[in-house]
């Protein structure tokens, strides 16, 4: 088991006093999370269950070989140090391979949600100057439709079979290619990952993270998973790997410790299906947003119906609420620990279970508003979101007014407004794409994020004039 960063202690003060955050001068994410575990050729990195229920296991040794081969293939396409590699893929083995290959070349991985519409996709790829885009058969047509507007683009790679002209098939690209590669020597300060913000306060902005971003996440990961990892730990979340929550809170930190990750992300979230995944794959650690937990709460007697082995749970993206925390403790035997962050500084605060309300009350109205506007999402169910914290969290009248207003919109409005309503119940700068994916999964709704931008604008400027300018 890989050494952890947090010292064991009798109290938070004790742990804090003895904690040190070692950041090496030379550091590469891919070498850290994959190659150093690959000497044990039987060590399982990923358990993948596809939409049809087929399950496959993939070792760290396999990921080292495939990422080395794909890095060589990307080099033949002209990808070099500092170039941006767009990754428009769901949870699947090739997504991880694409990330690892980019990091090994000293290139910059650019994860993009498969839920993005053409405008949102084109804007980010063009703004980032993506040189290559890696996608699958389901999203290939959308990528090709915007390719002509991307002056820096030199190639598109499809991880499935593709008949389109000029598209490189992943399997053919790595066939017969040597799986030996010396990764580029990168410093901890070198760029590795470019994730775009939602665009709630103007055009989406790229947040460029260095390789050390992963090391920055690890103390929080260890905290909210109760001294992660422990023997037998296995991690799963339906959170998209294009989102910081799925990539930097689940996949990469788990692999840093050599912990197996379960990959399965249904197009529509189903509570019973989630319990089946947790039980079938013996998941001990999970990240589930409160919307999902609330749906799972409607399923009766989960531990009686499934053999659950959960040890720890992280939740975030919106306030979880005391009722859900109490249900999880009683029905699942775990306490959901809340984490807060943003695209630019993910996991900046981890107040723990029920911490939203306590932290906001402790900080007071002025500081809470300031932090929400910065995107740290410190609002709870009692506070209006999208920067509209104009009263203290204890003001129940304001809470009731906001919820009633949002409910009226939801009943009469199209999907864009319904999803804008979802943002109202979240924190300040919650990524639109993250909100979209969670709400679309929860309610089975289908729309592109381009619709959401219009919905937010209508919501803020036309539907809610009384809140404008607050």
N, C-alpha and C positions, 0 to 999 in steps of 0.2 A: 504494500500500500504506500502510495506517495506521501511524503512528509506534508503535514498541514502547516498553515501559517499561524493559526490561533493557538496560543498556549492554553493549556487547561488551567482553570482557576476556580476558586470558590465564589467569586463575585465578578460582576462586570468590571469594577474598578481594578480588581486584581489582574484580570486578563488585559485590560487597557494598559496598565502600568508596565507589563512585561512584553507587550506586542512590539514587534519590529517588522518593517515592510521591506524586505530585500528586493531590490530591482537590479538585475545584472546589467552590465553594459551591453553585452551581446545576447540577443534573445530572438527566437523565431517561433511563432505560434505553432506552425506545422510540426517542427522538430519536437517541440514540447508536448503537444497533445497526441502525436501519432508515432513518430519514428522511434522515440526512446522506449515505447512500450512494445515495439514490433519484434524485439528479440525473442519474446515468448510467442511463437507462431500460433499457438492455440488460444491466445487471449482474445476474447470476443469484445469488439468495439461497439457493434451495432446489431440490434435485432430489428429487422424491417418487416412490417406487415403491410402489404399493399391493399388496395381497395377491394380486391376479390378475396382477401383473407389469407393469401399465400404468405408464408413466413420464411425468411431466410436469415442466416447469421453471417456476419462479416467480421473478420479479425483485424487487429491493428496491422498485422503483417500484410494483409490484402490491401488495406488502405494506403500503406506506404508504397507498395508496388504500383497500384493504380494511379496514385497521385504523382509518382515519379514519371510514369509513362505519359500522363496527361500534361504534366509540366513540359515535357519534351515536345508534345504535340502543339501546345500553345506557343512554344518557342518558334516552331516552324511557321506559325501564323504571324510571327513578328512581335509577340508579346515579350516585353523586357521589363527590367526593374522600373517601378513607378507607374507602369501602365495600368489602366483600370479594366477589370474583367467583370462584366455584368453577369449576374447569376439570377435567372428568372426560373426558379425551380421550387417545387414543394419539398416536403420531407422525403428524401430518398437517398440511397447511398451515393449516387453521382453528385448530389449537391455538396456533400462533405468532400468528395474528391476534388471538385472544382475549387472550393475554398483552400484546401491544403495545397493544391498545385499553384494557386496564385501566391500564397504566402511563401512557398519554396522558391519562387522566381523573384521574390522581392516586389512583386506586383501588388496591386490594391484590389481586394475583393469588393464588389459592389452588389450586395444582396438586394433584390427587388421582389416585391410581393406579386404572386401570380394573380392577385385580384386587381391589380392596377389596370385601368383602362388605357387606351392608346395615348391619350394626351399626357397622362401622368407618367407613363412609361417613357415616352419620347423625351419629355422634359428632363427627367433625371439622367437618362443615358446621354443626351446631348450635353447637358450641363457638366456632367462628370467627364466627358470626352472618352467614353468607353471605346476600347479598341476591339474587344471581342465580347460577344454575348453567348452565354451557355443557357440553353433552354430545353424543353421537352416537346413532344409531339403536340400536346394539348395547347401549348402557348406559342408554338412556332409561327403560326400565321400572324398573330398579333405583333410579334417581334419583327417579322419581315415587313409588315405594313408600315412600320415606322423607321425601318433601316435606312431608307433613302434620305431621311432628314438628319442622319448622324454622320457628319463629315469625318470623324475620327475612326469610324468603324471599318475594320478590315475583314472581319469574319464572324459567322454565326455557327455555333456548334449545337447539334441536337443530340441528346442522349438516347433518343429513340430512333427508329428507322425513319428516314426522311427522303422524299423524292424531289424536293425543291432544288432548283438550280442554285449552285454556289454554297449550299449548306453542307457543312462537314459533319458526318456521322461520327459520334463519339467512339463507337466500337471499332470502326474502321481506322480512326485516327490513332488509336493506341495499339492496334493489332501488330504484333511483331516488334514493337518498340521496346527498347531496353528499359528494364525497371530499376536500373541503377542511376542514381542522380546525386550530385553534391549540391545541397540547397545553397542558395545565395546567402552569404554571411550578412545577416541583418542586425542592426542595433535595436535595443528596446525602444528607442525613440523613432525608428523608421516607420513610415506609414504602412498600414496593413489593411485597413477596413474603412470603407466610406458608406455611411448610412444617412439617408436623407430624413429630415424632419417632415412634419405633416404639412406645413404650409398654412397653418391657422393664422399666422401673423404676417402674411406675405408669401412670396414664392417659397417652395420647399428649399431648404438649405442643406448642403452636404456637411455632415459632421465627420471630419477625418480623424480616425483613431490610429495611434501607433500600436506596434506589437504589444507594448506593455499594458494595453487596455485590459487584456485578459487577467494579468496579474492584479490589476486594480479591482477586479470583481471578486477575487477569491475569498478575501475575509468575509464579505457579506454572504457568499455562498455557504461558507462553513457555518456562519452564525445561524441563518434561517433554516438550514437543514440540520441543526443541532449537532454540531461538530462533524460535518460531512468531510470525508466519507467514512463510513464504518463497514466492516466486513459484510458482504452480501448486498450492498447498496446497488440499486439499479434505477435509472432515472427515465421518466417519460413526461412529456407535455405535448398537447396539441398545438401549442403556440408555434406560429410560423417561424422557420429559421431565417427568414428575411427580416424579421423583427428582432431588436436587441434582446427582447425577452426570451425568444427561442434559441437564438444563437449564443449570446453571451451569458445567459442565466442557466442554460441547460446543456446544449451540445458541447461547446468548447470547454467550459469548466469541468464537466464530468470527465471528458477525455484527458484533461490535465492530470486528473487523479487516476486515470486508467479505469474509470467506472463505465460499465456498459450502459448505453443509451438505447431506449426503445423508440423506433421511428414509426409513427402512424398518425396521420392527420386527415380525418374524414372531411369531406367537402361540407357536410352539415353536422354540427355537433349533436350527438345523441347521448343522453345521460346513461342509459343502460349500456350502450356500447362502450362508454368510457369505463364503467365498472368492469366490463368484460376484459378490456385491455389491461387494466390494472391487475386483475386476478390472473389472467392467462399468462402474462409475462412476468409475474412475480415482482411487480414494481414496488419499490420501497420509498422512492422519493418522487415528488411530482410538483409541477407548477400548473395551477389551474386558476383562471381569472374568476372573480366573484360571480359574474354572469353564469358561468358554467357550474359553479358550486351551488348556486341557487336552483338551477335546473336539476342537479343531482340530488338536492334535498327532497325533491318530489318523489324520489324512488324509495319505497319502503324497505326497511330491514336489509340494508346492503351487506352487512357482515353475515347475515343469515343466509343470503342468497349466493354470495360469492366469497371465496377464500382470499380475503385481502391481506396483504403483508405490508401495508403502508407504515413507514417509520417517521416520515417528515413531509411537510407540505408548505410550499411557498405560494403566495397569492399577491396580485398587484394589478395595476392598470386602472383600478377604481377602488373605492372603499369597500371593504368586505362586510362590515357591520357585525355587531355583537351576536345577533341571532344566528348568522351563518357560522361564526366561530364556535358558538355553543353547540350547534348541530354537529359540526365536524368532530368535536371532542367526544360527543356522546355516540354518534352513529359510526364514525370511522376510527376513533381512537387516536386521532392526531390533532394538533393545534395548528391552524393556518397562521403562518407568520407573514405579516405584510411587509412588502418592500416598495420603495419609492425611488424613482429616478426619471431620467429623460434621455432622449437620443444622444445629447451631447455629454451628459454625465450620468450614465445609467447606474442604478443602485447607489445613489448618493446617501440615502437614508434608509435604515432598516429598524424602525421602532418596535417591531414585534407584534404579537397578536393584540388586536384592539388598539394599536398604536396611533391610528389616524386621529381619532377623537382626542386622545390624551395629548398627542403632540401639538395639535392645533390649539387646544385649550391652554396648554402650557406656554406656547409662543405668543398667544394673543392675536387679536384681529389684524393689526397692522402687519405683523411679521408673516402671518399666514397668507394674507393677500399678496405680499411681496414674493413669497416663495411660490405661490400658485402661478403668478404671472411669469415667474422664471421657469415654470414647467415642472416643478417638483411634485405636483398633484397631491397636495395635502388637504384637499377638500374631502368631506365625508358625505353620507346620504343627507345630512342636514344642511349642506351648503351648496349654493349654485356653482356650477363649474364654468369653464372657458373664461377664467379670469374675473368672474362676476361675484367675488367674495366681498360683498358690501356690508354684510352684517356678521355678527359673531356666530360661531357654530352652534351656540346654545339657542338661537332664535328659532323656535319651532314654527312660528307663524310664517316666517320667510320660507322655511322648508316646505311647508304645506302649499304655499302659493306657487312655488316653482314646480313642484311635482304635479299639481293640478294643471298648470299651464302646459307643461310638457305632455301630459296625458291627453289634453284636448287636441294638441297638434298631432299626436300619434294616431288618434282615431280618425282624423279628417285628411291627413296629408299622405303624399306618396312616400316611397322608400327613402328618398333623400332627406326628407324632414324627419322620418322615423329614426334614421341614423343620427341626425343632428340632435334629436332628443336623447339618444344614447350618450352623446358627448356632453350634453347638459349635466348628466348624472356622473360624469367623470371629472378629472382634474384639468387644470389650466391648459397645458399644451400637449394633451394626449394625442399621439399620432393618429391622424384620420384613418390611415390604412389599418392601424391596429384596431381602432374602434370598429371599423367596417368589418374586418375579418371576424371579430368576436361576435358582433351582432348578426352578421350574415350567417355564421355557423349556428348561432343560438336559435334564430328564428327561421332559418331556411330561406332567407331572402337572397336574391342575386342582383347585383348591380356593380358598376365600376366605380372606382373612387372619383372619377371625373364628375359623376352625379353628386357625390358628396360635397365637393367644393361648392357647387351651385346651391346645394341644400343648406350648407352652413351660412353662406352669404345671405340667402333669403331669410334664414332663421334669425340671424343677428341684425340685419338691416331693415327687414320688412315685417317679419312676424313678431319681433320682440322690441318694438320701439321704446318701450318703457325702460329697457335695460341698456339701450344704446349709450355708449360713452361712459359706462360705469367702470 
